[in-house]
Amino acid sequence: MERIRIRVFGIVQGVGFRPFVVRIAHANAVTGTVTNKGPYVEIFVQGTAAQNEAFIHDLKIKAPDRSMILKIETEPCEPIDETDFTILHSMKVKGDIFVSPDIAICPTCQKELYGPANRRYLHPFINCTACGPRLTILDGMPYDRERTSMKEFPMCPACEYEYTHEETRRYHAQPVCCNECGPELYIMDTDIRRDAALKTCRQALCDGRIAAVKGIGGFHLCCDATNQETVMTLRRRKTRPFKPLAVMMKNMDVVRRECEVSPAQEKILTGAQKPILLLKKKPNGKLCRAIAPDNPYVGVMLPYAPVQMLLFEYPDDLQTPDCLVMTSANPKGAPICRTDEDVRENLMSICDLVLSNNRRIRLRADDSVMAWFDDKPMMIRRSRGYAPLPAAVPVQTDRKILGIGGELKNTFCLTNKDLFYLSPYIGDLSDIRSVEALRQAIQRMEDLLEIRPDVVACDLHPQYNSRLVAHDLGLPVVEIQHHYAHVLSCMAENQLSGEVIGIAMDGTGYGTDQTIWGGEFFVCDEHNYTRYGSIEPFVLPGGDRAAVECYRPAVALLHQHRLMDQAAALHLCDAGTQDVLCTMIEQHIHTIPTTSVGRLFDAVSAILGLRLTNTCEGEASMVLEFTAMQGHPSDPLPVKIKDHQLMVKEMLQALVRRHLDGEPAADTALAFHHWLAQGIAAMCRQIREAAALKRVCISGGCAQNQVLLHQLKEQLTKDGFAVYTHQMIPANDGGIALGQAYYAAANPEKGE
């Protein structure tokens, strides 16, 4: 007989891995033990050489669907006298820790949910080893029931039998429960509970009312997505006139009815993560216009929690809508509500009733959002289903790092050696509630991952709350320029080191010259950067107000390039406002220079009469992009590079003239996108001549613009560049923490 010690690293906790190991051990007639050690699962297996080899083979190729084996280590050891294969109590040791994200309901549990003969028939919290909450209920590692919020619900005898017997589907399923012993639903602040609560909520949705519904990682605001009046009521109450609302659809048949969807997209929608996926709307669907006004896309997801499935289908006399708005339940700028107390404080003026439950959410996890580019997913918001899976980065350091992220779309990053763990989405830190949520989430993630940072990396901006939090932690601080961190996040995701051409395009970032950057060309590596060039600077009259009132950068550009005689015909603002803005510009009153591509998009959107103001971040830019999608190629706008700057004057003159001559806005919008792509490519060619670099990394919020990104990638590839973009890490500020952490890891002398 031979005995082998096996250590399995990766996502091997919370996915039914130990029960799986027991089954393949018995199938191969080997003896031994399996133990959850926290950072890894430890297996001792004893049998003949052939039996052990067959066991290891099964371990590698038959692992549970939701697991992710990163590494297997084996070593021989002395045989012992044993007759069985068993699960031992978890034993905590130090090392890399991998926490499973929450997992959408599996097909088997879904079948049981609607099986009248099953004892979990219609149970809103049904789960098994292959599905259910993980990260959001976890108190500590190793992942066992006593270290989750399910410890508050003692198992009934039937559930305990399943939990302790390997022949069942729920052998060591930590959140296991049933209608007799699990959490229960209730309508908040009433005596309505369990199935009556669910029916009450279903009736409210049928009646055109708005409900707050507690899910796995927080609350959603929910209503009939086909009811224009109800959706407009939600928009008014939430002060959200334009920003699209996510829609949960009953099943794939409904998705196909409402949207264009490819087999590859369907695979993402129906997978274990079930993110929100942006799909093109079909023209004759049932969704009301108010779901995504002036937008060809709609964010779609399928039910991933049992309670969501029961909202769609339940054995009563009601026929609920097959498309439900399922948007994050939070007031503008605040984090998603996690507790009943959060709801009472923030949502009672928005919703008509609250369907809650008594299972505690330990850590918020908003829904992940993906776009689709080059027939692959492109992450917009990385959260539920994906966080905190680590990224492997091409640098290793012994010190522990906290990359605290940006001000908008905040996520943070914790590191251990070459593993970089990105948190779930936090939100915009301009709201003090999001700042507190950030502090709480950092503490909980540090506890779960057993990482105590030695240094914190943050943005340079002196007024960012993220920077203030970083300096409050009592740790050495490393400050990194915003756009350099963007490029580093793209390098990290693509596992690049060494010099690259970095392109960073967004709305706002504090530059080292104390101006607002946002259209930057770098020659950089993981140690340093040189700002080679930029978009031609222009001024923002009114500072931050120019990010909301798009006519301000438009007037500034017209004034700078002596086109004010055309301003009246463009109807940007009234004459009095125009005079005030011109005075501010001429006398340098509350103006700040910028190279922001985001503000350039806003200005062009205003000039073309598409949007004069932003009611949400990026609105004018998005409408310009969607308008360009309808355009036809026309004469190119002139591209000029001077003194390492992409000049705006000649382009702007031609764009204004063509617009006032009556060229369709869609054609002009498309020409502007072509101009920007061609200008960036021209700058890259210039950098290649100067620095002999062929690798280009593209990042920043504007790199989510698919019209621009498609044209840019096509042109750069044609020019012989190797082009790297984001896929599973957001190009926007939601990915910037990865770049911050990468810099601090690659430069251990910083922050000492």
N, C-alpha and C positions, 0 to 999 in steps of 0.2 A: 504493500500500500504506500501511496505517496500523499503528502499533505502540503498544500500551497496556501500561502497568505496572499490575498488579492485586495488591493485598494482601488476603488472606483471613484473617480472625481468627476464632478459636473452637476447637472440637475438630476440628482438621484434621490431627492427627498421631496415628499409630497406628491409623488407620481406613481406610487404603488411599487417601488423598486424592491423593497425587502420581501414582500409577498411574492413578487416575480422570481426572486432568487430562490426562495424556498421551493417553488414549483419546478424550476428547471433542475434543482438539486435532486428532488425526488424522481423526476423524469430520467435523470442520468444515474440514479442509484448511488449517489455519493452522500457522505455524511459531513457534518461541520456546523458552522454558525454564521449568522450575518448580524452585523451591528451597525447602527447609525452613529457615526462619530462626530457629526456636525460638518466638518469640512469634506468628509468622504464617507462612503460606506465600506466597511471592512468585512471581508468574507474569508473564512477558513474552509477549505474544501479538501476532503480526503477520499481517495478512491484509487483505482488503478490509473496508470498513465493515460490509457485510452478514455476512461470515464472523465478524468479531470480535463483532458483536452476537449472532449465533447461539451462539458459544462462551460468552459471558457468560450467556446465557439457560440453556444446558445446565448451566453451573457452579452456577447458583442452584437449578434444579429437579431435577437428576439426581444430586446429591451422594450419596455413600455413606450407607446407612441409619444407620450408627453415628456419622456426623459431626454437628456442630452449628455451622452458620455463624452467627456473631453480627454480623459486619460485613464488608462488601466495600468497599475503596477503590480507585478507578481514577484514572489520570492519563495523558495522552498523552505520548509520547516519540518521539525521532527513529528512523525505520526503519534497520535495518542489513541487511547481506548475510548471509542464512542460508537453509538449505534443509530443516531438520528441526525437530522438537520433541523436547527431551530433558530428562531429570532431571539437575540439577547436584548436586554434593556439597553437603551441608548447610553453612550458614554461620551461625554464632551471632551474634545481635545482641541488644541490650537491648530490653525491652518487656514487655507483658503476656504471660504464658505460660499455656497451657491444656494440661493433662495429661489424656490419656484414661484413664478408669477401665478396669478389667478388663472384658472382654466375653465373655459366655457363648458356648459353641460354636454356630456357625451351622448352619442346616439342610443346607447343601452339605457342610460338613466332617463332619457327622453321617452323611450318606449315604456319603461316602467311607470313613469309619471302619468301616462294615459292608459295604463292597464288596470281595469276595475278589479281584477283579482289580486293585484299586487298590494302588499301592505303599505307601500309608499304612494299609493294612488293619490294624485293631486297634492303631493307634499311639496310646499314651496321652497324647501331647502334640501331636496334630494341631491345626493352626491355619491361618489365612489372613489376608488384609488386613482381613477383616470380623469376626474373632473372635480370642480368646485373651488371654493375660495382657498387661497394659500397665503400669499404675502399680506393681504389686507386683514387677516385674523391672527397673524403671528405675533407672539410676544417675545420669543427667543428661540435659539437653536440648541440642540437638534430639534427637528420638526416632529413633535409628539403632541398628542391632544392636550396634555397638561400645560403646554406652553402656547396655547391658542385661546381665543375667546370662546371656543366651544367647551372649555373646561367648566363653564357655568351651567352646562346641560348634561347631567349624568345620564349615561346610556341606560335604556330599558333592557330587560333580559334578552329580548330578541336581537337588538342592535349589538349588545355585548357579545352574543354568540357569534354573530357575523364578524365582528371585529377581531375575535380571537381564534377563528377557525379558517384554515387556509383554503378550504374548498369553496369559500364564498367570495363574491366580487368585492366585498368590503373588508377583507382581511387587512387589518392595520390601516384602514381609511380613517385618518384622524378626525375629520369633521362629520363622521357618520352619525345619523340621527333619523328619526321618523316622526310621524304625526303624534306619536305618544310621548316622545322625549325631547324633541328638538325645539328650536325657537318657534315663535308664533307671530303671525301678522296682526296688526291692529290699525284702526283709524285713529290717528293721534288726537289726544284730548277728548276721546269718547270711550264708551264701553263696548264698541263694536270690534270683535276680534275674530281671528282665524278665518274660516271660509266666508263668514258674513262680511268681514272687512274686504276680502277680495271682490265679492259681489258688489259691494258698495262702490268700490273704485271703478269696476267695470261699468256700472250704471252711470257713474259720473262722466266717464269717457264717452259713452253713448249719448249723453245729454249735452255734449259740447262744453264740458267743464274742464278745468285744468287741475291735475293732481301732481303732487310731489311723491315720488316713489323711491323707496330705499332699495338700492341694488347691492352689488358686491363691494364696490369701492367708494360709494357715496350715493347721494340722492340725484334723481333726474326730475326735470319738469316734463310732464307727459300730457298730451292731448291728441285729438283727432287731426292727423296731418292732411286730411282731405277737406277739412272745414275751414274755409277762408276766414270767416268771422272769428272763430275761436283762435286761430293762429294769429290773427291781427291783434286780438285781445292780449295774447301772451306777449307779443312784441311790444305793445304799449306798456304793459305792466313791467316788463323787463328792460325797457328803454333800449330796444334793440331793433332799429328800423330796417337795417340792411343785412347784417351778418347772417349767413345761412344757418338754418336749424337742422340738426341731425335727425334722421328718420330711422326708426326701427321698423322693419318690414317682417310680416308674419313668417314668410318662407321664401325659397328661391323662386317659386312661381310668381309671387308678387313682385320680386325684384326684376324678373324678366319682363313682366308687364309694364313696369314703370321706367326701366333703365336699359341702356345698352350694356351688356356684360359679356366678357369673354370667358372661356374655360379657365384661363389662368386667374382672372379676377374672382371667379366663382370659388376657386380653390382657397383663396385668401378669405373670402367671406364666410366660408363654411368650416374653416380650420379651427384649431383649438383656441386661438387668440380672439377671433371674431372682432376685429377692429372696425371702426368707421372707415369706409372706402368711398372715395369721391368717384361717382359714376355719372356719365352723361345721361341727362333726362330724355325720355322719349316724348314726342310732341303731344300725344293723346292720352297721357296717363291720368290717374285720378288725384295725384297730389295737387294741392291748391298752389296758386302762384306765390303766395306769401312765404312758402317754405324757403325758397332760394331766389328772390327777385333779381332780375337782370343777371342771371347766372345760369350757364348751361349745365352745371353740375349739381348733384345733390349728394350729401353725405349719407351713406346707407350702412346699416349694420343689421345683423340677424339677432334674435333673442339669444342671450348667453347665460342668463340666470333662470332658474325654474319659475320664479314669480313672474318674470316677463312673458314666458310662454303661456302662463295661466291667464294673464291679462288678455291675450289674443284668443285663447281657446279654453272654454270651461263649460261643463255640462249644466248650463242654465238656459233660460229663454232669451238671453241677450245675444246680439250679433255685433260685437265690437268691431271698430274699424281695423282693416288689415295693414294700415300704415299709421304709426303713432310717432308724433314728435317725441324724441327722447334726448333732450338737451341737458347739459350740466345744470344742476340746480344751485345757482349762486347769483347774488346780485352782481352787477357789472363791476369787474375788477377784483372781486373777492374769490377765495378758493371755493371749490365744490363743498356743499354742506355734507357733514359726516354724521352728525348726531341730531337728535330731536331738538336739543337746545339751539344748535346752529339754525335749524329750520325756523324755530319760533322767533329767533332774533332777526333773520334775514329774508324769509320767504313768505310770511303770512299775507303780505300785500300782493303777492304774485299768484299763489295757488289757492284753489277753493277747498281742497282737502289734502290730507297727508296719509299715504299708506306706508307705515313704518313697520319695524320688527325689532325684537329684543336681542338680536345677535350684534355684538359690538364690532364696529369697524375700527381696527387699530391704526391703520395707515390709509390715507386717501389714495385712490387710484382712479383718475379720470379715464375716460375712454381714449384709446389710441386712435389717431387719424392718419390715413394714408392717401396720397394721390397715386397716379399711375403714369410712369414715364418709361419709354423704351421697353414696353411690355414687361415692366417690373414694378413692384411697389416702391414708392418714394415717401418716406416717413415725414409727416407734418408735425405730429405730436406723439411722442413715444411715452406710453404709460401702461395702462392695464394690458396684461397679456405678454408684455415685453420687458418691462422693468420689474426687478432689477437685474436682468440677465447681463453679465459683464461683457465688455468689449475687450478683446486681446490687442494690446498696443505694443509696437516694436521698441519698447524701452522697459527696463526693469530697474527698480530702485528699492532700497530697504526702507526708506522713510514712507510713512503713510500720508496721503495728501487728500485734502478736501478742495475740489474745484467748486466754488459756490455758485457759479452760473451768472446769468445776466439779469437785467431788470425786468424784461418782458419774457413771457413764456418760460418762466424760471424752472429749471431742473438743476440738481447738483450732482456731483460725481465724487465717489470715494474710491481710493485705490489701495491695492495690496499687491506688491510686486508688479507683474505685468497685466493684472486684471483690473479693469476700470468699470466700476458699478455705477450706472446712471440711475438716478431716482425716478419715481413717477413724477408726472407733471404737477407743479405747484401752482403757477399762475403769475400774474403781473404784480410786481412788488411795490407799485405805487400805492397800493391799498395796504394799510397796516395789518389787516386780517391775514393777507397773504404772507406778510413778513413773519407773523407769529406762526402760521402754518409751516413756513420754511424752517424756523427754529425747531419746532416740534418734530418735523420729519427728519431733520439732520440727526437729532438725538436718537430717534427710534431706529434709523438705518445704521447708525454707529453701533447701537446695541445688537441689532440682528446680525450684522456682518462682523462684529467684534473688531472694529477698526477704530482706533483712537488716533486722529490725525496729528501729525507732527508739524504740519504747515498748511496754510490755507491760501489758495490762489483766487484772485478776484480781478474785476475790471478796474481800469484807471479812473473812471468817472467819479469825481469827488462827491457828487450828490446822489449816487445810486444807493438805494437801501441795501442792496446785496453787498456793496463794499463796506457800508457801515456795519452790517452784521459780521462780516469777515473780521473787521478790526475789533469788534466787541468780544471775539472768542478767546482772546488772550494767547493766541498762537502767532508765530512768525508769519508775516504776510508777504506774498509774492504778487505784484500787480502786473497785469498783462494787457496790452492794448487790444481793444475790442475786436478789430478786424483781423489782426494777427491771430487771435484765438479762434476766429471763424476758420481761417485757413488751416490752422493746426488741427481743428476737429475733423476736417476733411482728410488731412494727412493721416490722422490716427485711425479713422474708420477704414481707410484703404491700406493701412499698415505700411505707410511710407516714412522713410527717414531720408535725410540729405536734402539738397537744394531743389526747390521747385519754383515755378511761377505761381504766385497766389493771387487770385481774383476774389475780392470781397465786395459784395454789393448789398446794401441794405438802406434803412431809413436813417438810423442814428447810431453814432458811435463817437466817443470822446477821443480826439486826436492828440498826439503829443505836442502839437502846436496850439492846443486849447481851442481849436475850431472843431466843427462837426464833420467827421469823415463819413464816407458811405459809398464811394466808388473808387476802390483802391487797387493798385497793382504793386505787388511785392515780389522781391527776390528774397526767399527765406528758406530756412530749415527749422529744425526743432529747437535751435539754440538762439537764433537771432533773425532779424529781418531788416531789409532796406526798402523804404518806400520809393519805388522806382517812379511811379506816376499816379495820375488820378484823373477823374472827370474834371473838366474846367470848373474852378470854384465859382459860386454865386452866393448871394446873401439871403438870409431868412429874416425878413422883417417881423418882429414880434417873437422871435425865438421859438419856443415850443408851440405857440399858437399856429405857426406855419405848418406843423404836422397835422393839424386839424382843418385849417382853412386853406384849401389848396390854391385859392386865388392869390394868396400872398407870395409863394414862390413863383407863380406865373407872372405877377406884376414885376417882381424883382428881376426876373430874366428878361422881360420886355424892356425894362428900364436900363438894365446893364448893356443890352445890345441895341439900344436906340430904336426901339420899335413901339414906343408909347403912343405914337400916332395911330397905331392899329388897335389900341386897347379898347376904345369905346365900341368898336365893331365886334369885339369878342365877348362883351357883356360879362366881364369877370366880376365886377363889383360896381357900386354907384360911384359917382364922380367924387363925392366927399371922401369916401374911404380910399379911393385911388390917390387923391391928393395927400392924404395923411401918410399912406405907405411910401409915396415918393419922397416926402419930406424926411421920413425916418431913414430911408436909404441914403439920401443925399447928405444928411447930417449925422449919419452913423448912430442913430438913436435906437437902442435895443435891437440891434441887428447882429447877426453872427454869420461868418462865412461857412460855407459847407461844400462838400463834394458828393453829397448824397444822391445816389441813383434813385432811392425811394422818393425823395422830394422832387427830383426831375420827372419821374413818372407822374406824380401828383400834378405838377405844373402843366404837363402836356395834356393830362386828362381834363384839367380845367380849360385850357385853351381850346380843346376840341369840343367843349360844351358837354362833357360827360358827367363830371362831378366837380362841384365847387367846394365841397366840404367832405371830410371823412367822419362818418358816424361810428366807425370802428377802424381799428388799425388796418391800413392797406386797402381800404374800400376803393378809392379812386384808381389805384394801381391795378386792382383786380378787374374793375370795369374796363379799364383801358386794354388789359390783356384779353378779356372776353370779347371786346369789340374787335380787336385785331384778328381774332379767330374767324370772324366773318368777312375779313378783307380779302382783296385780290392784289397781287403784286403790281406795283406801279413804279414810276421812275424812282431811283434811289435818292435818298437825301445825302448831301455831301459829307464825306468823312474827312476830317483833318486832324492830324496829330502835330502839336507844336509844343516844344519844351516839355516833353513827357506828359502832356495833357491831351485828353480827347476833347477837342474844342466843340462848343455848343452853338456858337454864333451862326455859322453858315447853315447848320441844320435847322435852327430855330427860324431863321428868316424864310427858308424854303417851306417849312411846315406851316407857318402862319399864312404865307401867301397862298399855298395850295388849299388850306382850309377855307380862307375867305373867298377863294375862287370857286368854291362849291364842290371840291373833291369829297366823296363820301368819307365820313369819319372813320369807318372801318378800314378803308384803304390807307388813310393817313396814319392811323394807329399801327397798322402792320408795317408801313414804311419806317416808322420810328423804331419799332423793334428790330427791323433789319439794320437800321443805322447803328444802333447800339451794339448789336452782335458783330457787325463788320468793324466798328471802331475798336471793340475789345480785342478782336482777332488781330487787327493791325498793330495794336500796342504789344500784344504777345509776340508778334513777329519781330518787332523792334527790340524787345527784351532778349529774344533768342539770339539776335545778332550781337548784342552787347555781352550777354552772360552765358551763351552756349547751353541753354536749358530747353528741354523738350517736354518736361512734365508740367502740366497745368492743373491746379486744384481750384475748383470753383465753389464758393460758399456764400453765405449771407441770405437774408430773407428773400431778396429779389431773385435768387437762384431757384426759387420755387415756381417762378413764372415759366410755364412750359413753352410758350411761344418763343421767348428769348432763349431758354436753355436748349431747345431743339436746334434753333438756328446757330447758336454759338458752338454747340458741340459738333454739329455738322461741319461748320467752317473750320474750326480748329483741327478736327480730324483730317479734313481735306488738306490742311496746311502742314500736316505731318507731326502734329503734337499728340502726345499721350494725355488724354483728358480724364480727370478724376472728379467725380461728383459724389453727392451723398445718396445713400439708399435707405439704410435702416437707422441712421442718426439724422435728426432734422438739420437742414441747412440753416434754419432760422435760429433765433437765440435759444431755443430749446436744446440745441446741441453744443452750445458754446462752452459749457462746463467741461466737456471732454477735452477741448483744446486747451483750456486753462490747466487742467490736471496734467496733460501731456507735457506742457512746457515746464511745469514745476518738477515733474519726474525726470525730464531730460537734463535739467540744470540743478543738480543737488546743492550747488553752492548758493543758489538764490534763497533768500529768506532765512539764512542761518543767523 
